[in-house]
Amino acid sequence: MEFRILGPVQVRVDGSAVPVEGAKQRTVLAALLLSGGRVLSDDRLSELLWGPTPPPTRTAQLYTYVSRLRKRCGPWLRTDRRGSGYAMDTGDARYDWDEFRRLAEQGRTALTGGHYATAADRLTAALALWRGPALSDVTGRLSEAELPRLEEARLAAVQNRIEAELALGRHAQSVPELTRLVAEHPLRETLRCQLMTALYRCDRQADALAVYERGRRALRDELGVDPGSALRRLHRELLTGEVTGPAAAPKAVTLGAGPRAGEEPGPAGRGPGRGAALASAVAPPPADIWAGLVPAMLPPDIADFSGRAQPLAELGTALADPHGTGGIVLTGAPGTGTSALAVHAAHRCRRAFPHGQLYADLRAEDGSPKDPSDVLGWFLRALGAGPHDLPAALDERAQLYRSRLAGRRALVVLDNAVEDRQVRPLLAVGDGCRTLVTSHSPLTSVEGVRLVRLGPLDAVEACGLLAAVAGSERVAAEPEAAGRIVERCDGLPLALRICAARLAAQPQWRLAHLANRLGPVDRLLGELSLGSLDVRAALRRSHVRLAADARHAFRALAHRFAAAFTARDAAAELRWSEASAENALDSLTTARLLELSAEGDRLEYRFRFLVRQFAREQDAAEPELTGFPGPALVA
């Protein structure tokens, strides 16, 4: 038996159609199918059939519709009454929506893994299940409720299939279809990018640029926004001739296949076991896999990136040095923009790494470290490993990772590393690979890495960042107010970007207005928050990982010292031994919540202004630490 909703709603048995007359009868069938076996209430069915004013006999009519389905679909369909609704079980029957999603997901996985021929085949098979507009003969209410998600899934599969075909060099045959799709969906930027790429590869650069310009106008006129970063970046690459050519087609693979002959099955029959995994870790990747497999996992570059000329040049030199070490650690205090600088530097040098760029954020949302074994799984899949090729053990995954990168030129960016144990298994070794790590900790315990330290912006760079985002004319018109904003942001790029973004979002604001809002210290950190950008949250992620004694010292010393102080000063204030105070101060400097400098033979500590304000807030946030005596109380 077969159920179809990707077109007119149909039921077929042994190739013959089973009559399902009437739009309301078909609506009941389609709604129950789309519920995925969950109970669909009488109220919901009634709304889909009649809208807000059902007939008085709605319960009897619903019963009639369901009874007819049971009678016509016989033993292949089970529809049960559960509470005040119905649930459908299709058993082993074929259902085109389920089959489409399965094939589309296989195609997406193959595309992500660089198996472009397999991806194109699976996605073509998925799209072949569509026989026209889905749900084309049901009530308008069901169509309005369900068609958008079905159509979105279809368009995503179309985009993925075209992406695979472009990677296989089929750009010429993709142009007519893409031209039609862009005309139908003028605001869908992915399709526009694909059409521009296909046209450029067909030596039609002028046509590709015209497609961009039409899209820019459509986005401005319809939504009042500029093109997204991906579309803008492709436009720049078209102008400079940096658009990459198609990838060569790697061999197709069979997704979901079991172990090959001679392999030891893994646990519960889930693919190769230890022997096969170790063998694949020792053997280098097939030569042809790199012809079409070019991971490009970097986040989008920041179009308005500003400043940081000296560290950017230092990173560029370190990444390009053919005799340099494999690892560079970019370290800075929370909010100093280490992630932004690393991604920007990686984009600038990506052409030096033709075998791809791998990227992972090593910090979870709560600030805890992600498991390096999970990250290795992501990287190995990006490098072409199938789901059954991934060893379970961390060491085996690291061996396979190094083997896949052996003899290649690839860049690995490890963002927001929390601790050294995350980094070691992920370091790309060999003369051709480089690893760029960002962390608030300097990670000096990791062997053989080069350290690049990032401090706050100076006044000129800070004003440049404001001007790049908020507009140079506005900043030039109010230099005094711009200086006050820079001062309150304490040279912190995150704080400056938040202020600049707020000014860009509020063109009617004068800079003096924002500077006045930043004046009161009790509302300062609250003002430095916009969407996902939040100075307080950035500082909290470092603060939460401190031990209790370091947190107590952080708060107490921030209340006491507005200028530089020594370890002896801290010990006297805390009434701890000097050794205990030094241990707490070491923790704070490692977390980059405290600055350390040398004045002759004396070491001095100092709080940055915004960090001190954050520390003073913690009395209300952590009252349980009040009166904390410290690990070694001085009598």
C-alpha positions as CSV (number, residue, x, y, z in Angstrom):
1,M,0.0,0.0,0.0
2,E,1.2,3.5,-0.7
3,F,0.1,7.0,0.6
4,R,0.9,10.1,-1.4
5,I,0.6,13.7,-0.4
6,L,3.4,15.3,-2.6
7,G,0.9,16.2,-5.2
8,P,-2.8,15.3,-5.2
9,V,-3.6,13.1,-2.2
10,Q,-3.7,9.5,-3.3
11,V,-3.9,6.0,-1.9
12,R,-2.7,3.1,-4.1
13,V,-2.7,-0.6,-3.6
14,D,-0.7,-2.8,-6.0
15,G,-0.3,0.1,-8.3
16,S,-4.1,0.8,-8.5
17,A,-5.7,3.9,-7.1
18,V,-8.1,3.6,-4.2
19,P,-10.9,6.2,-4.6
20,V,-10.8,8.9,-1.9
21,E,-13.6,11.3,-3.0
22,G,-14.1,14.8,-1.8
23,A,-11.7,17.5,-0.5
24,K,-12.8,17.0,3.1
25,Q,-12.2,13.2,3.0
26,R,-8.8,13.8,1.5
27,T,-8.1,16.5,4.1
28,V,-8.8,14.0,7.0
29,L,-6.5,11.5,5.4
30,A,-3.7,14.0,4.8
31,A,-4.0,15.6,8.2
32,L,-3.7,12.2,9.9
33,L,-0.7,11.3,7.8
34,L,1.0,14.5,8.6
35,S,0.4,14.1,12.3
36,G,3.1,11.3,12.2
37,G,1.1,8.9,14.4
38,R,0.3,11.5,17.0
39,V,-3.3,12.1,18.2
40,L,-5.1,14.7,16.1
41,S,-7.9,16.2,18.1
42,D,-11.5,16.7,16.9
43,D,-11.1,20.4,17.4
44,R,-8.0,20.5,15.1
45,L,-9.6,18.3,12.4
46,S,-12.7,20.5,12.6
47,E,-10.7,23.7,12.1
48,L,-8.9,22.2,9.1
49,L,-12.2,21.1,7.5
50,W,-14.6,24.0,8.3
51,G,-12.7,26.8,9.9
52,P,-14.0,28.6,13.0
53,T,-17.7,27.8,12.3
54,P,-18.1,24.0,12.1
55,P,-21.6,22.5,11.6
56,P,-23.5,21.2,14.6
57,T,-23.0,17.7,13.2
58,R,-19.2,17.9,13.1
59,T,-18.6,15.0,15.4
60,A,-20.8,12.7,13.3
61,Q,-19.2,13.8,10.1
62,L,-15.7,13.3,11.4
63,Y,-16.7,9.7,12.4
64,T,-18.1,9.2,8.9
65,Y,-14.9,10.4,7.2
66,V,-12.7,8.1,9.4
67,S,-15.0,5.1,8.9
68,R,-14.8,5.5,5.1
69,L,-11.0,5.6,5.3
70,R,-11.0,2.4,7.4
71,K,-13.3,0.7,4.9
72,R,-11.4,1.7,1.8
73,C,-7.9,1.2,3.1
74,G,-8.7,-2.2,4.6
75,P,-6.1,-4.0,6.7
76,W,-3.2,-1.7,5.6
77,L,-4.4,1.3,7.7
78,R,-5.2,1.4,11.4
79,T,-7.1,4.5,12.6
80,D,-7.9,4.5,16.3
81,R,-10.1,6.7,18.5
82,R,-8.0,8.1,21.4
83,G,-9.6,10.4,23.8
84,S,-11.1,13.3,21.9
85,G,-9.2,12.6,18.7
86,Y,-7.8,10.1,16.2
87,A,-4.4,8.6,15.5
88,M,-3.3,6.8,12.4
89,D,-0.8,4.0,12.0
90,T,0.3,3.3,8.4
91,G,2.3,0.2,9.4
92,D,4.6,-0.9,6.6
93,A,2.9,1.1,3.9
94,R,5.0,3.4,1.8
95,Y,4.5,7.1,2.5
96,D,6.1,9.5,0.0
97,W,6.7,12.3,2.5
98,D,8.7,10.0,4.8
99,E,10.6,8.6,1.8
100,F,11.4,12.1,0.6
101,R,12.8,13.1,4.0
102,R,14.9,10.0,4.2
103,L,16.4,10.5,0.8
104,A,16.9,14.2,1.3
105,E,18.7,13.7,4.5
106,Q,21.0,11.0,2.9
107,G,21.7,13.5,0.1
108,R,22.5,16.3,2.6
109,T,24.8,14.0,4.6
110,A,26.6,13.0,1.4
111,L,26.9,16.6,0.3
112,T,28.4,17.6,3.7
113,G,30.9,14.8,3.4
114,G,32.0,15.8,-0.1
115,H,30.4,12.8,-1.9
116,Y,28.8,14.9,-4.6
117,A,27.7,12.3,-7.1
118,T,25.9,10.3,-4.3
119,A,24.3,13.5,-3.0
120,A,23.1,14.5,-6.5
121,D,21.6,11.0,-7.0
122,R,19.8,10.8,-3.6
123,L,18.4,14.3,-3.9
124,T,17.3,13.8,-7.5
125,A,15.4,10.6,-6.3
126,A,13.9,12.6,-3.4
127,L,12.6,15.4,-5.7
128,A,11.2,12.9,-8.2
129,L,8.6,11.9,-5.6
130,W,6.9,15.3,-6.1
131,R,4.1,15.1,-8.6
132,G,3.2,18.7,-8.5
133,P,2.2,21.1,-5.7
134,A,1.8,19.1,-2.5
135,L,-1.7,18.8,-1.0
136,S,-3.2,20.2,-4.1
137,D,-6.7,18.8,-3.6
138,V,-7.4,19.4,0.1
139,T,-9.1,22.2,1.9
140,G,-7.4,25.6,1.8
141,R,-7.0,25.6,5.6
142,L,-4.9,22.4,5.6
143,S,-2.9,23.7,2.7
144,E,-2.2,27.0,4.4
145,A,-1.2,25.2,7.6
146,E,1.1,22.5,6.2
147,L,2.2,23.5,2.7
148,P,4.9,26.1,3.8
149,R,7.0,23.5,5.7
150,L,6.7,20.9,2.9
151,E,7.6,23.5,0.3
152,E,10.6,24.7,2.4
153,A,11.9,21.1,2.6
154,R,11.5,20.8,-1.2
155,L,13.4,24.0,-1.9
156,A,16.2,23.0,0.6
157,A,16.5,19.7,-1.3
158,V,16.6,21.6,-4.6
159,Q,19.4,23.9,-3.3
160,N,21.4,20.9,-2.0
161,R,21.0,19.0,-5.3
162,I,22.1,22.1,-7.3
163,E,25.1,22.6,-4.9
164,A,26.2,19.0,-5.6
165,E,25.8,19.4,-9.3
166,L,27.8,22.6,-9.3
167,A,30.5,20.8,-7.4
168,L,30.4,18.1,-10.2
169,G,30.9,20.8,-12.9
170,R,27.4,20.7,-14.2
171,H,27.0,24.5,-14.2
172,A,25.9,24.9,-17.8
173,Q,22.9,22.7,-17.4
174,S,22.0,24.3,-14.0
175,V,21.6,27.8,-15.5
176,P,18.1,27.5,-17.0
177,E,16.7,25.9,-13.8
178,L,18.4,28.4,-11.5
179,T,17.1,31.3,-13.7
180,R,13.6,30.1,-13.2
181,L,14.0,29.4,-9.5
182,V,15.5,32.9,-8.8
183,A,12.6,34.5,-10.7
184,E,10.1,32.5,-8.6
185,H,12.0,33.1,-5.3
186,P,13.8,36.5,-5.7
187,L,14.5,36.9,-2.0
188,R,16.2,33.5,-1.6
189,E,19.8,34.4,-1.5
190,T,21.2,30.9,-1.7
191,L,19.6,30.3,-5.1
192,R,20.9,33.7,-6.3
193,C,24.5,32.7,-5.2
194,Q,24.2,29.5,-7.1
195,L,23.0,31.2,-10.2
196,M,25.8,33.8,-10.0
197,T,28.4,31.0,-9.6
198,A,27.0,29.0,-12.5
199,L,26.9,32.0,-14.8
200,Y,30.5,33.0,-13.8
201,R,31.7,29.4,-14.6
202,C,30.0,29.7,-18.0
203,D,32.2,32.8,-18.7
204,R,29.2,35.1,-18.2
205,Q,30.6,37.4,-15.5
206,A,28.5,40.4,-16.6
207,D,25.3,38.4,-16.3
208,A,26.4,37.1,-12.8
209,L,27.0,40.7,-11.6
210,A,23.6,41.7,-13.0
211,V,21.9,38.9,-11.0
212,Y,23.5,40.3,-7.9
213,E,22.4,43.9,-8.6
214,R,18.8,42.7,-9.2
215,G,18.9,40.8,-5.9
216,R,20.3,43.8,-4.1
217,R,17.4,46.0,-5.3
218,A,14.8,43.4,-4.6
219,L,16.0,43.0,-1.0
220,R,16.1,46.8,-0.5
221,D,12.7,47.4,-2.0
222,E,10.9,44.4,-0.4
223,L,12.6,44.2,3.0
224,G,14.6,47.3,3.4
225,V,17.8,45.3,4.0
226,D,21.2,44.8,2.3
227,P,22.3,41.4,0.9
228,G,23.6,38.9,3.4
229,S,27.3,38.2,4.0
230,A,27.5,35.2,1.7
231,L,26.0,37.1,-1.2
232,R,28.2,40.1,-0.6
233,R,31.3,37.9,-0.3
234,L,30.5,36.1,-3.6
235,H,30.0,39.5,-5.3
236,R,33.5,40.6,-4.1
237,E,35.0,37.3,-5.4
238,L,33.3,37.8,-8.8
239,L,34.8,41.2,-9.1
240,T,38.3,40.0,-8.1
241,G,38.2,36.7,-10.0
242,E,38.5,34.6,-6.8
243,V,35.5,32.3,-7.4
244,T,36.7,28.7,-7.1
245,G,36.0,26.2,-9.8
246,P,33.9,23.1,-9.5
247,A,35.2,20.2,-7.4
248,A,36.0,17.0,-9.3
249,A,33.6,14.2,-8.6
250,P,34.7,11.8,-6.0
251,K,33.5,8.2,-6.0
252,A,30.0,7.6,-5.0
253,V,29.5,5.8,-1.7
254,T,26.7,3.7,-0.4
255,L,25.1,5.3,2.6
256,G,24.1,3.1,5.4
257,A,26.0,0.1,4.1
258,G,27.2,-2.5,6.6
259,P,30.8,-3.7,7.0
260,R,32.7,-4.6,3.9
261,A,34.0,-8.1,3.3
262,G,36.8,-8.9,5.8
263,E,35.9,-6.2,8.3
264,E,35.1,-6.9,11.9
265,P,31.6,-5.7,12.6
266,G,31.3,-3.0,15.2
267,P,29.1,-3.0,18.3
268,A,25.5,-3.9,17.6
269,G,26.3,-4.2,13.9
270,R,27.0,-0.5,13.5
271,G,29.8,-0.7,11.1
272,P,33.6,-1.4,11.2
273,G,35.0,-2.4,14.5
274,R,38.4,-1.7,16.1
275,G,40.4,-3.6,13.6
276,A,38.9,-1.8,10.6
277,A,39.1,1.6,12.3
278,L,42.8,1.2,13.1
279,A,43.5,0.0,9.6
280,S,41.8,3.1,8.2
281,A,43.7,5.3,10.6
282,V,47.0,4.0,9.5
283,A,46.3,4.1,5.8
284,P,46.4,7.6,4.1
285,P,43.2,8.8,2.4
286,P,42.7,7.8,-1.2
287,A,44.3,10.2,-3.6
288,D,41.1,11.0,-5.4
289,I,39.1,12.0,-2.3
290,W,40.9,15.3,-2.1
291,A,40.0,16.2,-5.7
292,G,36.4,17.0,-4.7
293,L,36.6,17.3,-0.9
294,V,37.4,20.8,0.2
295,P,35.9,21.5,3.6
296,A,34.9,25.2,4.1
297,M,33.7,25.4,7.7
298,L,34.7,28.9,8.6
299,P,32.0,31.2,9.8
300,P,31.3,34.2,7.5
301,D,33.9,36.9,7.5
302,I,33.1,40.3,9.2
303,A,32.7,42.7,6.3
304,D,33.2,45.8,8.5
305,F,36.2,44.4,10.4
306,S,38.4,47.3,11.6
307,G,41.7,47.8,13.3
308,R,44.1,45.1,14.6
309,A,46.7,45.8,11.9
310,Q,49.7,44.6,13.9
311,P,48.2,41.3,15.3
312,L,46.6,40.6,11.9
313,A,50.0,40.9,10.2
314,E,51.6,38.7,12.9
315,L,48.9,36.1,12.4
316,G,49.4,36.2,8.6
317,T,53.1,35.8,9.0
318,A,52.7,32.9,11.4
319,L,50.2,31.1,9.2
320,A,52.2,31.6,6.0
321,D,55.6,30.6,7.5
322,P,56.6,27.3,5.8
323,H,59.0,26.5,8.6
324,G,56.7,27.6,11.5
325,T,55.1,25.5,14.1
326,G,51.7,23.9,13.5
327,G,49.9,25.8,16.2
328,I,49.2,29.5,17.0
329,V,47.3,30.5,20.1
330,L,45.5,33.9,20.0
331,T,44.7,34.9,23.5
332,G,43.0,37.9,25.0
333,A,40.6,38.9,27.7
334,P,36.8,38.3,27.3
335,G,35.4,40.7,24.7
336,T,38.7,41.6,23.0
337,G,37.6,40.0,19.8
338,T,39.9,37.0,19.5
339,S,37.2,35.0,17.6
340,A,36.6,37.8,15.1
341,L,40.3,38.4,14.5
342,A,40.9,34.6,14.0
343,V,38.1,34.2,11.5
344,H,39.1,37.3,9.6
345,A,42.8,36.2,9.5
346,A,41.7,32.7,8.4
347,H,39.6,34.1,5.5
348,R,42.5,36.3,4.4
349,C,44.8,33.3,4.0
350,R,42.4,30.6,2.9
351,R,43.8,30.4,-0.6
352,A,47.1,29.3,1.0
353,F,45.3,26.2,2.3
354,P,43.8,24.6,-0.9
355,H,42.7,21.4,1.0
356,G,40.2,23.3,3.1
357,Q,39.5,25.0,6.4
358,L,38.0,23.3,9.4
359,Y,36.4,25.2,12.2
360,A,34.8,24.4,15.6
361,D,33.7,26.4,18.6
362,L,35.1,24.4,21.6
363,R,32.9,26.2,24.2
364,A,29.3,25.1,24.9
365,E,26.6,27.7,25.5
366,D,27.0,27.4,29.3
367,G,30.8,28.0,29.0
368,S,31.8,24.4,29.6
369,P,34.3,22.7,27.3
370,K,33.0,20.6,24.4
371,D,34.3,17.0,24.2
372,P,37.2,16.8,21.7
373,S,36.0,13.4,20.6
374,D,32.7,15.0,19.3
375,V,34.7,17.7,17.5
376,L,36.9,15.0,15.8
377,G,33.7,13.4,14.6
378,W,32.6,16.6,13.0
379,F,36.0,17.1,11.4
380,L,36.3,13.5,10.1
381,R,32.8,13.7,8.5
382,A,33.8,16.9,6.8
383,L,37.0,15.1,5.6
384,G,34.9,12.4,4.0
385,A,34.7,9.7,6.7
386,G,31.4,7.9,6.6
387,P,29.3,7.3,9.7
388,H,30.5,3.8,10.0
389,D,34.2,4.8,9.6
390,L,34.3,6.7,12.9
391,P,36.2,4.9,15.8
392,A,34.7,5.2,19.2
393,A,37.9,5.9,21.1
394,L,39.4,9.4,21.2
395,D,42.9,8.2,20.4
396,E,41.7,6.3,17.4
397,R,39.8,9.3,16.1
398,A,42.8,11.5,16.5
399,Q,44.9,8.9,14.5
400,L,42.4,8.9,11.7
401,Y,42.2,12.7,11.8
402,R,46.0,13.0,11.4
403,S,46.1,10.4,8.6
404,R,43.4,12.3,6.7
405,L,45.4,15.5,6.9
406,A,48.8,13.9,6.2
407,G,50.6,15.6,3.3
408,R,47.9,18.2,2.9
409,R,47.6,22.0,3.3
410,A,44.7,22.6,5.5
411,L,43.8,25.2,8.2
412,V,42.1,24.3,11.4
413,V,40.5,27.0,13.6
414,L,39.7,26.0,17.1
415,D,37.6,28.8,18.7
416,N,37.1,29.5,22.4
417,A,39.2,26.7,23.7
418,V,38.6,26.3,27.4
419,E,41.4,23.9,28.4
420,D,44.5,22.3,26.9
421,R,43.0,18.8,26.8
422,Q,40.6,19.9,24.1
423,V,43.3,21.2,21.9
424,R,45.9,18.5,21.8
425,P,43.9,15.8,19.9
426,L,42.8,18.5,17.4
427,L,46.2,20.0,16.5
428,A,46.8,19.5,12.7
429,V,50.4,18.3,12.3
430,G,52.7,18.4,9.4
431,D,54.4,21.1,7.4
432,G,51.4,21.8,5.3
433,C,48.8,22.3,8.0
434,R,48.3,25.1,10.6
435,T,46.1,25.3,13.7
436,L,44.8,28.6,15.0
437,V,43.4,28.5,18.5
438,T,41.6,31.2,20.4
439,S,41.4,31.2,24.1
440,H,41.2,33.5,27.1
441,S,43.9,31.3,28.7
442,P,47.3,31.3,27.0
443,L,47.4,27.5,26.9
444,T,51.1,27.6,27.4
445,S,51.0,23.9,28.6
446,V,50.4,22.9,24.9
447,E,53.7,22.1,23.4
448,G,55.1,23.8,20.4
449,V,52.5,26.6,19.9
450,R,53.2,30.2,19.1
451,L,51.5,32.7,21.4
452,V,49.9,35.9,20.0
453,R,48.5,38.2,22.7
454,L,45.5,40.5,22.0
455,G,44.9,43.6,24.2
456,P,42.3,46.4,24.2
457,L,42.1,48.7,21.2
458,D,43.8,52.1,21.4
459,A,41.7,55.3,20.9
460,V,42.4,55.5,17.2
461,E,41.4,51.9,16.5
462,A,38.4,52.2,18.7
463,C,37.1,55.3,16.9
464,G,37.8,53.4,13.6
465,L,35.6,50.5,14.7
466,L,32.8,52.9,15.7
467,A,33.0,54.7,12.3
468,A,33.1,51.4,10.3
469,V,29.8,50.3,11.8
470,A,27.9,53.5,12.7
471,G,29.2,55.7,9.9
472,S,32.3,57.8,9.6
473,E,30.4,61.0,9.1
474,R,28.5,60.6,12.4
475,V,31.7,59.9,14.3
476,A,33.5,62.8,12.7
477,A,30.6,65.2,13.5
478,E,30.8,64.5,17.3
479,P,34.4,63.7,18.2
480,E,34.0,64.6,21.9
481,A,31.0,62.2,22.3
482,A,32.8,59.5,20.3
483,G,35.8,59.9,22.8
484,R,33.4,59.5,25.7
485,I,31.9,56.3,24.2
486,V,35.4,54.9,23.6
487,E,36.4,55.7,27.2
488,R,33.3,54.0,28.7
489,C,33.9,50.9,26.5
490,D,37.4,50.7,27.9
491,G,38.9,49.8,24.6
492,L,36.9,46.5,24.5
493,P,36.0,45.6,20.9
494,L,32.8,43.8,22.0
495,A,31.6,46.8,23.9
496,L,32.5,49.1,21.0
497,R,30.7,46.9,18.5
498,I,27.6,46.9,20.6
499,C,27.6,50.7,20.8
500,A,28.3,51.0,17.1
501,A,25.5,48.5,16.3
502,R,23.0,50.4,18.5
503,L,23.9,53.7,16.7
504,A,23.5,52.0,13.3
505,A,20.1,50.7,14.4
506,Q,19.0,54.2,15.7
507,P,20.1,56.7,13.0
508,Q,18.2,59.4,14.8
509,W,20.4,59.1,17.9
510,R,23.3,61.6,18.4
511,L,26.5,60.1,19.7
512,A,26.1,62.3,22.7
513,H,22.8,60.7,23.6
514,L,24.5,57.2,23.7
515,A,27.4,58.6,25.7
516,N,25.1,60.0,28.3
517,R,23.3,56.6,28.6
518,L,26.7,55.0,29.3
519,G,27.5,57.6,32.0
520,P,25.9,56.0,35.2
521,V,28.0,53.1,36.3
522,D,25.1,51.2,37.7
523,R,23.5,50.9,34.2
524,L,26.7,50.7,32.1
525,L,26.9,46.9,31.7
526,G,23.1,46.8,31.0
527,E,23.6,49.3,28.1
528,L,26.4,47.1,26.7
529,S,24.1,44.4,25.5
530,L,22.4,43.9,22.1
531,G,20.9,40.6,21.0
532,S,23.5,37.9,21.4
533,L,26.3,40.5,22.0
534,D,26.6,41.0,25.7
535,V,29.7,42.2,27.7
536,R,28.4,40.9,31.0
537,A,27.7,37.5,29.6
538,A,31.2,37.3,28.1
539,L,32.8,38.2,31.4
540,R,30.5,35.8,33.3
541,R,31.7,32.8,31.1
542,S,35.2,33.3,32.5
543,H,34.1,34.2,36.0
544,V,32.0,31.1,36.4
545,R,34.9,28.7,35.9
546,L,36.9,30.3,38.8
547,A,37.3,28.5,42.1
548,A,35.4,29.9,45.1
549,D,38.6,31.5,46.6
550,A,39.4,33.2,43.3
551,R,35.8,34.5,42.9
552,H,36.0,35.9,46.5
553,A,39.3,37.6,45.8
554,F,37.9,39.0,42.5
555,R,35.1,40.7,44.2
556,A,36.9,41.9,47.3
557,L,39.9,43.3,45.5
558,A,37.7,45.1,42.8
559,H,36.0,47.0,45.6
560,R,39.2,47.9,47.2
561,F,41.7,48.7,44.4
562,A,41.0,51.1,41.6
563,A,44.7,51.4,40.8
564,A,47.6,49.0,40.6
565,F,48.3,46.7,43.6
566,T,50.7,44.0,44.5
567,A,50.3,40.5,45.9
568,R,51.3,41.7,49.3
569,D,48.6,44.4,49.1
570,A,46.0,41.8,48.1
571,A,47.1,39.5,50.9
572,A,46.7,42.3,53.5
573,E,43.2,43.2,52.1
574,L,42.0,39.6,52.1
575,R,43.8,38.7,55.3
576,W,45.2,35.7,53.6
577,S,48.8,34.4,53.4
578,E,50.7,36.0,50.6
579,A,51.1,32.5,48.9
580,S,47.3,32.0,48.9
581,A,46.7,35.5,47.6
582,E,49.2,34.8,44.8
583,N,47.4,31.6,43.8
584,A,44.1,33.5,43.5
585,L,45.8,36.3,41.5
586,D,47.3,33.7,39.2
587,S,43.9,32.2,38.5
588,L,42.5,35.7,37.7
589,T,45.3,36.6,35.4
590,T,45.0,33.3,33.6
591,A,41.3,33.9,33.1
592,R,42.2,37.4,31.8
593,L,40.1,39.1,34.4
594,L,43.1,40.8,35.9
595,E,46.1,42.4,34.1
596,L,49.7,41.8,35.2
597,S,52.6,44.1,34.5
598,A,56.2,44.5,35.8
599,E,57.4,47.7,37.3
600,G,61.1,47.1,37.9
601,D,61.4,44.1,40.2
602,R,57.8,44.4,41.3
603,L,54.8,42.7,39.8
604,E,51.6,44.8,39.7
605,Y,48.0,43.8,39.1
606,R,45.3,46.1,37.8
607,F,41.6,45.7,36.9
608,R,40.2,47.1,33.6
609,F,37.3,49.5,34.2
610,L,34.5,47.2,32.8
611,V,35.9,44.1,34.6
612,R,35.9,46.0,37.9
613,Q,32.3,47.1,37.3
614,F,31.3,43.5,36.6
615,A,33.1,42.3,39.8
616,R,31.2,44.8,41.9
617,E,28.0,43.5,40.6
618,Q,28.7,40.0,41.9
619,D,27.9,40.9,45.5
620,A,24.2,40.8,44.6
621,A,24.7,37.8,42.3
622,E,26.6,35.6,44.8
623,P,25.6,36.5,48.4
624,E,26.7,33.1,49.6
625,L,30.4,34.2,49.2
626,T,30.0,37.1,51.7
627,G,32.6,36.6,54.4
628,F,34.5,33.9,52.6
629,P,37.7,33.5,54.7
630,G,40.0,32.2,52.0
631,P,42.2,29.1,52.1
632,A,44.8,30.4,54.5
633,L,43.6,33.0,57.0
634,V,46.3,35.2,58.5
635,A,46.0,35.5,62.3
